[in-house]
Amino acid sequence: MGLDYGVCRYWPGLVLAVACLPGCIEPLGGSSVQFTFAEGVQPATPRGQTPEPEQPPSDTFFTLYSADFDYYDEDGNGRPDLDLNGEPLVREVYLYEVQRFEIRQLIDRSSPCFIDIEGAEFAGVHVTQHARKMRESRGVTNPLDPNVPYTDAVDVLTADKRNELLPRLENDLKAVTSSDAYVEPGRADFQYPATAPMGASGCVETNPGLTDLPHPTCIDDASNALRLRLCHELWAAAGPEYYEGSDKVFTLPLNGTFRGIVEGTNPKNGGFVGGAALFVDENLIGHDAFVINWQYKDLDGDGAPDAPAGMASELGFQYLGGRAEHITRGVINASLRNANSREIRAELSVFPELGDDDVHF
């Protein structure tokens, strides 16, 4: 599973001293893990922007850990010692990596491969330029001109509406996705190369020898065809875990895996969205708590997180955490909370032992 850490860090509010056993949970029957992330849960900070309070830095990902507690028992009576609030005193926490994932903006308009693919009328066009290409194709300047054919006016107005919704889809909706972080030890996490510059030299139509990704503003057919081919090649190189979202069908990203959405409102229809799920090989029954940490990616391929000086941590930094509860037969629940913000929270439900489940199926 990539990183296999054997050292744990302090868990604020719960841990007095921490040690961790290396290794993974022995797969038994697998588990279904279902999240409801509150609207305040944040994606990593976009590059070049300042993080909001508690927001993970740029180029980071999340890891879900299960946790086992070792309690203090100074008198040796077999029962945990209690603090002043009557809570058991935790001496050590053993963390086990369960799943890496990312929380991303649903779409990224700045991505050079945010494109329409095969089956679209203008395959390879950058989505931000779709409305412009539609106008060019239909020869329409003003779709409200009564002399414009009805079907052409509808096509242009529909393209305009799609373009109008892009900023809201990017800013309002956050997707829970797969992560390509540390897919292979020592392999650099994926980054797109720079596109060709804006202008004549960045388009195939005026620069037939172009081999780089055409600039997003290039909408000629040759540039669209080259962009489509190169993006497919880049996605193949990035691997199936790298996420590139689609504004057309949320659940069918251009690349990677869509696992759900953080709570919010769909700008397309005003409907509520939220909820995410993933299946893991581990049987997560019997654990005391669950933790979500953020960690820096490895963009230089040296096998270690690209953390700023003095910020290195093998297990990352806690974002959410909470104790496991057994409220309903066969289901494990946990209310995950951020130590410093009430708005950043999640509800976790685990359906363990799916291979031997006589309750839910």
MITOR-532569 format. One record per residue: residue number from 1; x, y, z of N, C-alpha, C, O in turn. Coordinates in steps of 0.2 Angstrom, whole numbers, m for minus. Example, Ala and Ser with C-alpha at 12.3 -4.5 7.8 and 13.67 -1.06 7.14 Angstrom:
! MITOR-532569
 num    nx    ny    nz   cax   cay   caz    cx    cy    cz    ox    oy    oz
   1    66   m28    39    62   m22    39    66   m16    39    71   m17    42
   2    64   m11    35    68    m5    36    64     0    39    67     6    40
END
This chain:
! MITOR-532569
 num    nx    ny    nz   cax   cay   caz    cx    cy    cz    ox    oy    oz
   1     4    m6     0     0     0     0     4     6     0     2    12     2
   2    10     6    m3    15    12    m3    18    13     3    22     8     6
   3    17    18     7    20    20    13    18    15    18    12    13    19
   4    23    12    22    21     7    28    25    10    34    30     8    35
   5    21    14    37    25    18    43    24    14    49    19    10    50
   6    29    15    53    29    11    60    30    16    66    31    14    71
   7    29    23    64    30    28    70    23    32    70    21    34    64
   8    20    33    75    14    37    76    16    44    79    21    44    82
   9    12    49    77    13    55    80     8    57    86     3    53    87
  10     8    62    89     3    64    95    m3    65    92    m4    68    86
  11    m8    62    95   m15    63    93   m18    68    98   m20    66   104
  12   m19    75    97   m21    80   102   m28    78   105   m33    76   102
  13   m28    78   112   m34    77   116   m35    70   118   m39    68   122
  14   m31    65   114   m32    58   116   m25    54   118   m26    50   122
  15   m20    57   116   m14    53   117    m9    56   121    m8    62   121
  16    m6    52   126    m1    55   130     6    53   128    10    57   128
  17     6    47   125    12    45   122    10    40   116     5    37   117
  18    14    40   111    12    36   105    17    32   103    23    34   102
  19    16    26   101    20    21    97    16    17    93     9    17    94
  20    18    14    88    14    11    83    18     5    80    24     5    79
  21    14     0    79    16    m7    76    16    m6    69    11    m4    66
  22    22    m8    65    21    m8    58    17   m13    55    16   m18    59
  23    14   m13    49    10   m18    46     3   m16    45     1   m10    46
  24    m1   m20    42    m8   m19    40   m12   m24    43   m10   m29    46
  25   m19   m22    43   m24   m26    46   m24   m32    41   m24   m32    35
  26   m25   m38    44   m26   m44    40   m32   m44    37   m37   m44    40
  27   m33   m44    30   m39   m44    27   m43   m51    29   m41   m56    28
  28   m49   m50    31   m54   m55    32   m60   m55    27   m60   m60    23
  29   m64   m51    28   m70   m51    24   m71   m44    20   m76   m44    16
  30   m67   m39    22   m68   m33    18   m73   m29    22   m77   m31    26
  31   m73   m22    21   m78   m18    24   m80   m12    19   m76   m11    14
  32   m86   m10    20   m89    m4    16   m88     2    21   m91     1    27
  33   m85     7    19   m84    13    23   m88    19    20   m87    20    14
  34   m93    22    23   m97    27    21   m96    33    25   m96    33    31
  35   m95    39    21   m93    45    24   m99    50    23  m102    50    17
  36  m100    54    28  m104    60    26  m100    66    29  m100    68    34
  37   m97    69    24   m92    75    25   m96    81    26  m100    83    21
  38   m96    85    31   m99    92    32   m97    97    27   m91    96    24
  39  m101   102    25   m99   107    20   m92   110    22   m89   113    17
  40   m91   111    28   m85   114    30   m78   110    29   m73   113    29
  41   m79   104    27   m73   100    25   m69   103    19   m73   104    14
  42   m63   104    19   m59   107    14   m55   103     9   m53    98    12
  43   m54   105     3   m49   101    m1   m42   105     0   m42   109     4
  44   m37   102    m2   m31   105    m2   m31   112    m5   m34   113    m9
  45   m27   116    m2   m26   123    m4   m24   123   m11   m19   120   m13
  46   m27   127   m16   m25   127   m23   m18   131   m23   m16   135   m19
  47   m14   129   m27    m7   131   m28    m7   139   m29   m11   142   m33
  48    m3   142   m25    m2   149   m26    m7   153   m21    m7   159   m21
  49   m12   150   m18   m16   153   m13   m14   152    m6   m11   147    m4
  50   m17   156    m2   m16   156     6   m21   151     9   m27   152     8
  51   m19   146    13   m24   142    16   m28   145    21   m26   150    24
  52   m34   143    21   m39   145    26   m37   142    33   m34   137    33
  53   m40   144    38   m39   140    45   m40   133    44   m46   131    42
  54   m36   129    46   m36   122    46   m36   118    39   m37   112    39
  55   m35   122    34   m35   119    27   m29   116    26   m24   119    27
  56   m29   110    23   m22   107    21   m19   111    16   m22   114    12
  57   m12   111    16    m8   114    11    m9   111     4   m12   106     3
  58    m6   115    m1    m6   112    m8    m2   106    m8     2   104    m4
  59    m4   102   m13    m1    96   m15    m1    91    m9     4    88    m7
  60    m7    90    m6    m8    85     0   m13    80    m2   m17    82    m6
  61   m14    75     2   m19    70     1   m21    68     8   m18    70    13
  62   m26    64     9   m29    61    15   m28    54    16   m28    50    11
  63   m27    52    22   m27    44    23   m31    43    29   m31    46    34
  64   m36    38    28   m40    35    33   m36    30    37   m33    25    34
  65   m35    31    44   m32    26    48   m37    23    53   m42    27    55
  66   m37    17    55   m40    14    60   m35    14    66   m29    14    65
  67   m38    14    72   m34    15    78   m36    10    84   m42     9    85
  68   m31     7    87   m32     3    93   m28     7    99   m23    10    98
  69   m32     7   105   m29    10   110   m26     5   115   m29     0   116
  70   m21     7   119   m18     4   124   m19     8   130   m16    14   130
  71   m23     6   135   m24    11   141   m20    10   147   m16     5   148
  72   m19    15   151   m15    15   157   m19    10   162   m25    10   163
  73   m16     6   166   m19     2   171   m13     1   176   m10    m4   177
  74   m12     6   180    m7     6   185    m8     2   191    m3    m1   193
  75   m14     0   193   m15    m4   198   m16   m11   196   m16   m16   200
  76   m16   m13   190   m16   m20   187   m22   m23   188   m22   m29   189
  77   m28   m20   189   m34   m23   190   m38   m25   184   m43   m28   184
  78   m34   m24   178   m37   m26   172   m42   m21   169   m45   m22   164
  79   m43   m15   172   m48   m10   170   m44    m3   169   m39    m2   173
  80   m45     0   164   m42     6   162   m42    12   168   m47    12   171
  81   m37    15   169   m37    21   173   m41    26   170   m41    27   164
  82   m44    30   174   m49    36   172   m46    43   173   m43    44   178
  83   m48    47   169   m46    54   170   m51    58   174   m56    54   177
  84   m50    64   175   m55    68   180   m62    68   177   m67    69   181
  85   m63    67   170   m69    67   167   m72    60   167   m78    59   164
  86   m69    55   170   m71    48   170   m70    44   163   m72    39   162
  87   m65    47   159   m63    44   153   m57    40   153   m53    42   157
  88   m57    34   150   m50    30   151   m44    34   148   m45    37   143
  89   m39    33   152   m33    36   150   m29    32   145   m27    26   146
  90   m28    35   139   m24    32   133   m17    32   134   m14    38   135
  91   m13    27   134    m6    27   134    m3    27   127     2    31   126
  92    m5    22   123    m2    22   116    m8    21   111   m13    18   113
  93    m7    23   105   m11    22   100    m8    18    94    m2    20    92
  94   m11    13    92    m8     9    86   m12    11    80   m18     9    80
  95    m9    14    75   m13    16    69   m11    11    63    m6     8    62
  96   m17    10    59   m16     5    53   m19     9    47   m25    11    47
  97   m15    10    42   m18    13    36   m23     9    33   m22     3    32
  98   m29    12    31   m34     9    28   m35    11    20   m35     7    16
  99   m35    18    19   m36    20    12   m34    27    11   m35    31    16
 100   m31    28     6   m29    35     4   m34    38    m1   m37    34    m5
 101   m36    44     0   m41    47    m4   m39    55    m5   m35    57    m1
 102   m43    58    m9   m42    66    m9   m49    69    m9   m54    66   m11
 103   m49    75    m7   m55    79    m8   m53    85   m12   m49    89   m11
 104   m56    85   m18   m54    89   m23   m60    94   m25   m66    92   m24
 105   m59   100   m28   m64   103   m31   m67    98   m37   m63    95   m40
 106   m74    98   m38   m77    94   m42   m73    94   m49   m72    89   m52
 107   m72   100   m52   m69   101   m58   m63   106   m57   m63   110   m52
 108   m58   106   m61   m53   111   m61   m52   115   m68   m49   112   m72
 109   m55   121   m68   m54   124   m74   m47   126   m77   m46   127   m83
 110   m43   126   m72   m36   127   m74   m32   121   m77   m26   122   m79
 111   m35   116   m76   m31   110   m78   m31   110   m86   m36   111   m89
 112   m25   108   m89   m24   108   m96   m28   102   m99   m29   103  m105
 113   m30    97   m95   m34    92   m98   m41    92   m96   m44    86   m95
 114   m44    97   m94   m51    98   m93   m55    99   m99   m56   104  m102
 115   m56    93  m103   m58    93  m110   m64    89  m111   m66    85  m107
 116   m67    90  m117   m72    85  m119   m69    80  m123   m64    81  m126
 117   m71    74  m122   m68    68  m124   m72    65  m130   m77    68  m132
 118   m70    59  m132   m74    56  m138   m81    55  m137   m84    54  m131
 119   m85    56  m142   m92    57  m141   m95    64  m141  m101    65  m142
 120   m91    68  m139   m93    75  m139   m92    78  m146   m88    76  m150
 121   m96    84  m148   m96    87  m154   m89    89  m156   m86    89  m161
 122   m85    92  m151   m79    95  m152   m74    91  m147   m71    94  m142
 123   m73    85  m148   m68    81  m144   m61    84  m144   m58    86  m149
 124   m59    85  m138   m52    88  m137   m52    95  m135   m47    98  m133
 125   m58    99  m136   m58   106  m134   m58   107  m127   m61   103  m123
 126   m55   112  m124   m55   113  m117   m62   116  m115   m64   120  m119
 127   m64   113  m110   m71   114  m108   m73   122  m108   m78   124  m109
 128   m68   126  m105   m69   133  m104   m70   136  m111   m72   142  m111
 129   m68   133  m117   m69   136  m123   m74   133  m127   m75   135  m133
 130   m78   129  m124   m84   125  m128   m89   130  m131   m90   130  m137
 131   m91   135  m127   m96   140  m129   m93   144  m135   m96   145  m140
 132   m86   146  m135   m83   150  m140   m83   145  m146   m84   148  m152
 133   m81   139  m146   m81   134  m151   m88   133  m154   m88   133  m161
 134   m93   133  m150  m100   132  m153  m102   138  m157  m105   137  m162
 135  m100   144  m155  m102   150  m159   m98   150  m165  m101   152  m170
 136   m92   148  m165   m88   148  m171   m91   143  m176   m92   144  m182
 137   m93   137  m173   m96   132  m178  m102   133  m181  m104   132  m186
 138  m107   137  m177  m113   138  m179  m113   145  m183  m118   147  m186
 139  m108   149  m183  m108   155  m186  m112   160  m183  m115   164  m186
 140  m113   160  m176  m118   164  m173  m114   169  m168  m110   167  m164
 141  m116   175  m169  m113   180  m164  m118   182  m159  m117   182  m153
 142  m125   183  m161  m130   184  m156  m135   179  m156  m139   179  m161
 143  m136   174  m152  m141   169  m152  m148   172  m151  m153   168  m153
 144  m149   178  m149  m156   180  m148  m158   184  m155  m164   187  m155
 145  m154   184  m160  m156   187  m166  m161   183  m169  m160   177  m170
 146  m167   186  m171  m173   182  m174  m171   179  m180  m174   174  m182
 147  m166   181  m184  m164   178  m190  m159   171  m189  m158   168  m194
 148  m157   170  m183  m153   164  m182  m158   158  m181  m163   158  m178
 149  m156   153  m185  m160   147  m185  m161   144  m177  m156   145  m173
 150  m167   142  m176  m169   140  m169  m164   135  m166  m162   136  m161
 151  m162   130  m170  m158   124  m167  m151   127  m166  m148   125  m161
 152  m148   132  m170  m142   135  m169  m142   139  m162  m137   139  m158
 153  m148   143  m162  m148   147  m156  m149   143  m149  m145   145  m144
 154  m152   137  m150  m152   133  m144  m146   130  m142  m144   130  m136
 155  m142   128  m147  m135   125  m146  m131   130  m143  m127   129  m138
 156  m131   137  m145  m126   142  m142  m129   144  m135  m124   144  m131
 157  m135   144  m134  m137   146  m128  m136   141  m122  m134   142  m117
 158  m137   134  m125  m135   129  m120  m128   129  m119  m126   127  m113
 159  m123   130  m124  m116   130  m122  m115   136  m117  m110   136  m113
 160  m118   142  m118  m117   148  m114  m119   146  m107  m115   147  m102
 161  m124   142  m106  m127   140   m99  m121   135   m96  m120   136   m90
 162  m119   131  m100  m114   126   m97  m108   130   m95  m105   129   m89
 163  m106   135   m99  m100   139   m97  m101   143   m91   m97   144   m86
 164  m107   146   m90  m109   150   m84  m109   146   m78  m108   148   m72
 165  m111   139   m78  m111   135   m72  m104   133   m70  m103   131   m64
 166   m99   133   m74   m92   130   m73   m89   133   m66   m87   130   m62
 167   m89   140   m65   m86   143   m59   m90   140   m53   m87   139   m47
 168   m97   139   m53  m100   137   m47   m99   130   m46   m98   128   m40
 169   m98   126   m51   m97   119   m50   m90   118   m47   m89   114   m43
 170   m85   122   m49   m78   122   m46   m78   124   m39   m75   121   m35
 171   m82   130   m38   m81   133   m31   m86   130   m26   m85   130   m20
 172   m92   127   m28   m97   125   m23   m97   117   m22   m99   115   m16
 173   m94   113   m26   m94   106   m25   m87   103   m24   m83   105   m28
 174   m87    99   m19   m80    96   m18   m81    88   m18   m86    85   m15
 175   m77    85   m22   m78    78   m24   m73    74   m19   m67    76   m18
 176   m75    68   m17   m71    63   m13   m68    58   m19   m72    55   m22
 177   m62    58   m20   m59    54   m26   m53    50   m24   m51    50   m18
 178   m51    46   m28   m45    42   m28   m39    46   m27   m40    52   m29
 179   m34    44   m25   m27    47   m25   m22    43   m28   m21    37   m27
 180   m18    47   m31   m12    44   m34    m6    44   m30     0    42   m32
 181    m6    47   m24    m1    48   m20     3    41   m18     0    36   m15
 182     9    41   m19    14    35   m17    11    29   m20    11    23   m16
 183     9    29   m26     6    22   m29    12    17   m29    11    11   m28
 184    18    20   m31    24    15   m31    29    19   m27    30    25   m28
 185    33    15   m23    38    18   m19    44    22   m24    46    19   m28
 186    45    28   m22    50    31   m26    48    34   m33    51    37   m36
 187    41    33   m34    39    36   m40    35    43   m39    31    43   m34
 188    37    48   m43    35    55   m42    27    55   m43    25    52   m48
 189    23    58   m39    16    59   m40    15    63   m46    19    68   m47
 190    10    62   m49     9    65   m56     8    72   m56     4    75   m51
 191    10    76   m61     9    83   m62     8    84   m70    12    80   m73
 192     4    88   m72     3    89   m79     9    93   m81    12    98   m77
 193    12    92   m87    17    97   m90    14   104   m92     8   104   m92
 194    18   109   m92    16   115   m95    13   115  m102    16   111  m106
 195     8   119  m103     5   119  m110    10   124  m114    14   127  m112
 196     9   124  m121    12   128  m125     9   135  m123     4   136  m120
 197    13   140  m125    11   147  m123     5   150  m127     3   147  m132
 198     1   155  m124    m4   158  m127    m2   161  m134     4   164  m134
 199    m6   161  m139    m4   164  m145    m3   159  m151    m4   153  m150
 200     0   162  m156     0   158  m162     5   152  m161     3   147  m164
 201    10   153  m157    15   147  m157    12   141  m152    14   136  m152
 202     6   143  m149     3   138  m145    m3   134  m148    m6   129  m145
 203    m4   135  m154    m9   131  m158    m7   128  m164    m2   130  m167
 204    m9   122  m165    m7   118  m171    m9   121  m178    m5   121  m182
 205   m14   125  m178   m16   128  m184   m11   133  m187   m10   133  m193
 206    m8   136  m182    m3   141  m184     4   139  m182     9   142  m184
 207     5   133  m179    11   130  m178    11   123  m179    10   119  m174
 208    11   120  m185    10   113  m187    15   108  m183    13   102  m182
 209    20   111  m181    25   106  m178    24   106  m171    29   102  m167
 210    19   108  m168    18   108  m161    18   101  m158    14    97  m161
 211    21   100  m153    21    93  m149    19    94  m142    17    89  m139
 212    19   100  m139    16   101  m132     9   101  m132     5   102  m137
 213     6   101  m126    m1   102  m125    m3   109  m128     0   114  m126
 214    m8   109  m133   m10   116  m135   m12   120  m129   m15   118  m125
 215   m12   127  m130   m14   131  m125   m22   130  m125   m25   129  m130
 216   m25   131  m119   m32   130  m118   m36   134  m123   m42   132  m125
 217   m34   140  m125   m38   145  m129   m38   143  m136   m41   146  m140
 218   m34   138  m138   m33   135  m145   m39   131  m146   m40   125  m143
 219   m44   132  m151   m50   128  m153   m50   126  m160   m55   123  m161
 220   m45   127  m164   m45   124  m170   m45   116  m170   m42   113  m165
 221   m47   113  m175   m48   105  m174   m42   102  m173   m42    97  m170
 222   m36   104  m176   m30   101  m176   m27   101  m168   m25    96  m166
 223   m28   107  m165   m26   108  m158   m30   103  m154   m28   100  m149
 224   m37   103  m155   m41    99  m151   m39    92  m152   m39    88  m147
 225   m38    89  m158   m36    82  m159   m29    81  m155   m29    75  m152
 226   m24    85  m155   m18    84  m152   m19    84  m144   m16    80  m141
 227   m23    89  m142   m24    89  m135   m28    83  m132   m26    80  m127
 228   m33    80  m136   m36    74  m134   m31    68  m134   m31    65  m129
 229   m27    68  m139   m22    62  m139   m17    63  m133   m16    58  m130
 230   m14    69  m132    m9    70  m127   m12    69  m120    m9    66  m115
 231   m19    71  m119   m22    70  m112   m23    63  m111   m22    60  m105
 232   m25    59  m116   m26    52  m115   m19    48  m113   m19    44  m108
 233   m14    51  m116    m7    48  m115    m5    50  m108    m2    46  m104
 234    m6    56  m106    m5    58   m99    m9    54   m94    m6    53   m88
 235   m15    53   m95   m19    50   m90   m16    42   m89   m16    40   m84
 236   m14    39   m95   m12    33   m95    m5    33   m91    m4    28   m87
 237    m1    38   m91     5    38   m87     4    40   m80     7    37   m76
 238    m1    44   m79    m3    45   m72    m6    39   m68    m5    39   m62
 239    m9    35   m72   m12    29   m68   m20    30   m67   m22    36   m67
 240   m23    25   m65   m31    25   m64   m33    29   m58   m39    30   m57
 241   m28    31   m53   m30    34   m47   m30    41   m47   m32    45   m43
 242   m27    44   m53   m27    51   m53   m33    54   m56   m36    52   m61
 243   m36    59   m52   m43    61   m54   m43    68   m58   m39    72   m57
 244   m47    67   m63   m48    73   m67   m56    73   m68   m59    69   m71
 245   m59    78   m65   m67    78   m65   m70    80   m71   m67    83   m76
 246   m76    79   m72   m81    81   m78   m86    85   m75   m89    84   m70
 247   m88    90   m79   m94    94   m77  m101    91   m80  m106    93   m78
 248  m100    86   m84  m106    83   m87  m109    78   m83  m115    78   m81
 249  m105    73   m81  m108    68   m77  m103    67   m71   m97    64   m72
 250  m105    69   m65  m100    69   m59   m97    63   m58   m91    62   m56
 251  m101    57   m58   m99    51   m56   m95    47   m62   m92    42   m60
 252   m94    50   m67   m89    48   m73   m84    53   m74   m84    56   m79
 253   m79    53   m70   m73    58   m71   m69    56   m77   m70    50   m80
 254   m66    61   m80   m62    59   m86   m56    54   m84   m54    51   m89
 255   m54    54   m78   m49    50   m76   m50    49   m68   m52    53   m65
 256   m47    43   m65   m48    42   m58   m55    39   m56   m59    38   m60
 257   m56    39   m50   m62    36   m47   m65    42   m43   m62    45   m38
 258   m72    42   m44   m76    47   m40   m79    43   m34   m83    38   m36
 259   m78    45   m28   m81    41   m22   m87    44   m19   m90    41   m15
 260   m89    51   m21   m94    54   m18   m93    61   m18   m88    64   m21
 261   m97    65   m14   m97    72   m14   m98    75    m7  m102    72    m3
 262   m94    80    m5   m95    83     2  m102    87     1  m104    89    m4
 263  m105    87     7  m111    90     7  m111    97     4  m107   101     5
 264  m117    98     0  m117   105    m4  m124   105    m8  m128   101    m7
 265  m124   110   m12  m130   111   m16  m128   111   m24  m123   114   m26
 266  m131   107   m28  m129   106   m35  m132   112   m38  m138   114   m39
 267  m127   116   m41  m129   122   m45  m133   121   m51  m137   125   m53
 268  m133   115   m54  m137   113   m60  m145   113   m58  m149   115   m62
 269  m146   110   m52  m154   110   m51  m156   112   m44  m161   111   m42
 270  m151   114   m40  m152   116   m33  m153   111   m28  m155   112   m22
 271  m152   105   m30  m153    99   m26  m147    98   m21  m142   100   m22
 272  m149    95   m15  m144    93   m10  m140    87   m13  m142    82   m16
 273  m133    88   m12  m129    82   m13  m124    81    m7  m123    85    m3
 274  m122    75    m7  m117    73    m1  m117    66     0  m121    62    m2
 275  m112    63     3  m111    56     4  m106    53     0  m105    55    m6
 276  m101    49     3   m96    46    m1   m95    39     2   m97    37     8
 277   m92    34    m2   m92    27     0   m86    24    m3   m84    26    m9
 278   m83    19     0   m77    16    m3   m77     9     0   m79     8     6
 279   m74     4    m4   m74    m3    m1   m66    m4     0   m62    m2    m4
 280   m65    m7     6   m58    m9     7   m57   m16     9   m62   m19    11
 281   m51   m19     8   m50   m26     9   m50   m28    17   m51   m33    19
 282   m48   m23    21   m48   m24    28   m54   m25    31   m59   m22    30
 283   m54   m30    36   m60   m30    41   m59   m26    46   m55   m27    51
 284   m63   m20    47   m62   m15    52   m66   m16    58   m67   m11    62
 285   m68   m22    60   m71   m23    66   m66   m23    72   m61   m25    71
 286   m69   m21    77   m65   m21    84   m60   m15    85   m56   m16    90
 287   m60   m10    81   m55    m5    82   m58     1    86   m64     1    87
 288   m54     4    90   m56     9    95   m58    16    92   m62    20    95
 289   m55    18    86   m56    25    83   m54    25    76   m51    20    74
 290   m56    30    73   m54    31    66   m51    38    65   m53    43    69
 291   m46    39    61   m42    45    61   m41    47    53   m40    42    49
 292   m42    53    51   m40    55    45   m35    60    45   m36    66    48
 293   m29    59    42   m23    63    42   m22    66    35   m24    63    30
 294   m19    72    35   m17    74    28    m9    74    28    m6    74    33
 295    m7    73    22     0    71    21     3    75    14    m1    75    10
 296     9    77    14    12    80     8    13    74     3    15    69     4
 297    12    76    m4    13    71    m9    21    71   m10    25    75    m7
 298    23    67   m15    30    66   m16    31    68   m24    30    64   m28
 299    31    74   m25    31    77   m32    38    76   m35    39    76   m41
 300    44    75   m31    50    75   m34    53    68   m34    58    66   m37
 301    49    63   m32    50    56   m33    56    53   m29    59    48   m30
 302    57    57   m23    63    54   m19    61    49   m14    65    47    m9
 303    54    47   m14    52    42    m9    49    45    m2    48    41     2
 304    50    52    m2    48    55     5    43    61     3    43    64    m2
 305    38    62     8    34    68     7    38    74     6    43    76     9
 306    35    79     2    38    85     0    36    90     5    33    95     4
 307    38    89    12    36    94    17    41    99    18    47    98    16
 308    39   105    20    43   111    21    48   109    27    47   104    31
 309    54   112    27    59   111    32    55   111    39    52   116    41
 310    57   106    43    54   106    50    47   103    50    44   103    56
 311    44   101    45    37    99    45    36    92    43    30    90    42
 312    41    88    43    41    81    40    37    77    46    39    78    52
 313    33    73    44    29    68    48    28    62    44    25    62    39
 314    30    56    46    29    50    43    21    48    42    19    45    37
 315    17    50    47    10    48    47     6    54    45     0    54    44
 316     9    60    43     5    66    42     2    69    48     5    69    53
 317    m3    73    47    m6    78    52   m13    77    53   m17    77    48
 318   m15    76    59   m22    75    60   m27    80    57   m26    86    59
 319   m32    78    54   m37    83    51   m44    81    55   m47    86    57
 320   m46    75    55   m52    73    59   m50    66    63   m46    63    61
 321   m54    66    68   m53    59    72   m59    59    77   m63    63    79
 322   m61    52    79   m66    51    83   m66    44    85   m64    39    81
 323   m69    42    91   m70    35    93   m75    31    90   m80    34    88
 324   m74    25    89   m79    20    86   m85    19    91   m83    18    97
 325   m91    19    89   m96    17    93  m100    11    89  m101    11    83
 326  m103     7    93  m107     2    90  m115     3    92  m117     1    97
 327  m118     7    88  m125     9    89  m130     4    87  m135     2    90
 328  m129     2    80  m133    m3    77  m130    m9    76  m124    m9    74
 329  m134   m15    76  m131   m21    75  m127   m22    69  m129   m20    63
 330  m120   m24    69  m116   m25    63  m114   m19    60  m110   m19    55
 331  m115   m13    63  m112    m6    60  m108    m3    65  m110    m2    71
 332  m102     0    63   m98     4    67   m99    11    65   m98    13    59
 333  m100    15    70  m101    23    68   m95    26    72   m92    24    77
 334   m93    32    69   m89    37    72   m90    44    70   m91    45    64
 335   m91    48    75   m91    55    73   m84    58    73   m81    59    78
 336   m82    60    67   m75    63    67   m75    70    67   m79    74    64
 337   m71    73    71   m71    80    73   m64    83    72   m59    80    73
 338   m64    89    70   m57    93    69   m56    96    76   m61    99    79
 339   m50    96    78   m48    99    85   m49   106    86   m50   108    91
 340   m50   110    80   m50   117    81   m56   120    77   m57   127    78
 341   m60   117    74   m66   120    70   m72   115    71   m71   109    69
 342   m77   118    73   m84   114    73   m86   113    66   m90   108    65
 343   m84   117    61   m87   117    54   m84   111    51   m87   108    46
 344   m78   109    53   m75   103    49   m76    97    53   m73    95    59
 345   m81    93    50   m83    86    54   m85    81    49   m86    83    43
 346   m86    75    51   m89    70    46   m92    65    51   m90    64    56
 347   m96    61    48   m99    55    51   m97    49    47   m97    49    41
 348   m95    44    50   m92    38    47   m96    32    49   m97    31    55
 349   m98    28    44  m101    22    46   m97    16    42   m95    17    36
 350   m96    11    46   m92     5    43   m96    m1    43   m99    m3    49
 351   m97    m5    38  m100   m11    38   m95   m16    37   m93   m17    31
 352   m93   m19    42   m87   m24    42   m89   m31    40   m95   m33    39
 353   m84   m35    38   m85   m42    37   m90   m44    32   m95   m48    32
 354   m89   m40    26   m94   m41    21   m94   m48    18   m99   m50    15
 355   m88   m51    18   m88   m58    16   m92   m63    20   m93   m69    17
 356   m94   m61    26   m98   m66    30  m103   m62    33  m104   m62    39
 357  m107   m58    29  m112   m53    32  m119   m56    31  m122   m57    26
 358  m122   m57    37  m129   m60    37  m134   m54    39  m140   m56    41
 359  m132   m48    40  m136   m43    42  m139   m38    37  m145   m37    36
 360  m134   m36    32  m136   m31    27  m137   m34    20  m139   m30    16
 361  m136   m40    19  m137   m43    12  m142   m49    13  m144   m51     7
END
